[in-house]
Amino acid sequence: MASGGDLSTPARDAAARAALALVPRGGLVALGSGRAVWRLCELIAGERAPAERPRAVVASERTRAVCEKLGIAVADLDGRKRPARAFDGADEVDPNLRLLKGAGGALLRERIAAAAAGELVVMVEEEKLVGRLGERFPLPVEIVRFGWRATLARLATLLAEPRLRCTEDGEPFVTDEGHFLVDGRIPPTADLDGLGRALRETPGVCDHGLFLSEATLVLVGDATGSVRELGRQPLRRRGT
């Protein structure tokens, strides 16, 4: 399999297959990172002839490797051509279609890719739906390495129990952009818009995993293989 493991589950397949119907034939798309995205890549490669596959701006080096292995051409985000839309997953989705992202560590590039496309199609399994963001996952915050301990101390005024993310061997996790990640719990009564602004204004912070208005359409797969659509606004152009 593309990521070194089995990407296929009924819920993930349902969401990814629904997303496939929104992938243009040819052209340019943006791809985030994570298992749902990699499953979508498998479907594109398996069900589209090479000439009908879009080129992809990729938000992580792992997604780049998946695309290259499957024969999906990778393109640079050069500002000259806008991706038709972006496709990504999420760690949590609340009732207002606000997202918590970044468990895989690609949040900064994912936000840039989504902003470039203007439309973001999100693929999730049903268990990713939550009553409030932060119920299941801590919030990732991407920070520069310089003075990271001071940045961590500042983040402790905004998040509960912020900790530097480390690998299994105890070394700091390093993002594709060469930054560190901090994971902290969102206070249950936090105003998410205010928290997002405060995090972005914190010296040393590059970005955070709150995607509060980016999602255009959320495709929710369940264990029966069914999918439902949760949309904030219509896509510019549906279908292929």
Secondary structure, 3 states (H helix, E strand, C coil): CCCCCCCCCHHHHHHHHHHHCCCCCCCEEEECCCHHHHHHHHHHHHHCCHHHCCEEEECCHHHHHHHHHHCCCECCCCCCCCCCCEEECCCEECCCCCEECCCCCCHHHHHHHHHHHCCEEEEEEHHHECCCCCCCCCEEEEECCCCHHHHHHHHCCCCEEEEECECCCCCECECCCCCEEEEEECCCCCCHHHHHHHHHCCCCEEEECEECCCCCEEEEECCCCCEEEEECCCCCCCCC
